[in-house]
Amino acid sequence: MSRPFADGEVIVLVDKAGRRHRVRLRAGERHSIHSGLIQHDDLIGRSEGVVVTTQMGARLLAVRPTFAEQITGRRRQTQPIYPKDLGAIMVGADIYPGAHVLEAGTGTGGLTLAAVRAVGPDGSVVSYEMREEFLEAAKRGIVETLGALPTNLTLKLGDVYEGVEEREMDRVLLDLAEPWQAVPAAKAALRPGGIVFAHCPNVSQVQRFFDCLREERGFGMLEAFELLQRGWTVRGRSMRPSHRMVAHTGFLCFARRLAEDELFEPEGEGFR
Ligand SMILES: C[S@@+](CC[C@H](N)C(=O)[O-])C[C@H]1O[C@@H](n2cnc3c(N)ncnc32)[C@H](O)[C@@H]1O
């Protein structure tokens, strides 16, 4: 539903160079950027998508932050998963409405938020984080983003390498330094047919994770891919690839939990 900007909400101002400025609107306050000043009162009550002008004549587009902008624009102590990978993880690990998802570690809560969105009100997410200060920061970030902690999200302080209480989970998402150490926990937590995902920045982590899945047995369909995002500059008649790209971030690794303690690795590359 279309609703005007309200006092207290966070918006994004986009300037002529495409830079994004996050601003929390407060009645009576003003925001200063290099191209001038903008009065918050000129934005409160206005419609999303409005173009406003600073006292120096610079034009700024005012919009609400998208999910990707919310994830990347926050202060953070750990490395969140990049937006380019988040969508692929949601589809690759098939995080569907109603799914019950186990995650470790929570970090900034970026992947947690994406999973909460994807499972919807009928699903649930349990997220383990071993560092209390990170768990508290993630909780604050999630409340800031959603307005409250969702009732279907459980944040747990704990070391996933030591094991988890959850069983019959549909999906397990791992983003931590040694995902192979979490394989026994993922195996115990997943229902047959469930999917385990691991985000691995280094190829040595991919190898160790997959070796461990094979040793543990009970997994199949081991797959990995990476995404390179090349933006394009679209300006009038000038259309060309951007100078910079978001290239390597991490390998996205997936496997399915089998019903029995065996291995199933097809020889062909298959289709993803
Ligand atoms: C790279 S960050 C995760 C970032 C997160 N996916 C995001 O999008 O913000 C890795 C996190 O895993 C946590 N961690 C590492 N080992 C863990 C373990 N054994 N159990 C639980 N959490 C762990 C770390 O403290 C850190 O916060």
The ligand as an ORCA input file, in Angstrom:
! r2SCAN-3c Opt
* xyz 0 1
  C      30.579    -14.802      8.320
  S      29.623    -14.595      9.767
  C      27.971    -14.949      9.260
  C      27.355    -13.813      8.517
  C      25.884    -13.984      8.237
  N      25.589    -15.081      7.331
  C      25.283    -12.712      7.679
  O      24.687    -12.726      6.572
  O      25.407    -11.685      8.347
  C      30.057    -16.037     10.677
  C      29.413    -16.058     12.068
  O      29.444    -17.388     12.556
  C      29.712    -17.365     13.929
  N      30.240    -18.677     14.277
  C      31.470    -19.177     13.990
  N      31.573    -20.435     14.440
  C      30.390    -20.759     15.019
  C      29.896    -21.913     15.669
  N      30.675    -22.985     15.814
  N      28.626    -21.918     16.133
  C      27.854    -20.806     16.004
  N      28.280    -19.662     15.397
  C      29.528    -19.641     14.917
  C      30.707    -16.224     14.073
  O      30.782    -15.745     15.394
  C      30.159    -15.202     13.090
  O      29.263    -14.324     13.712
*
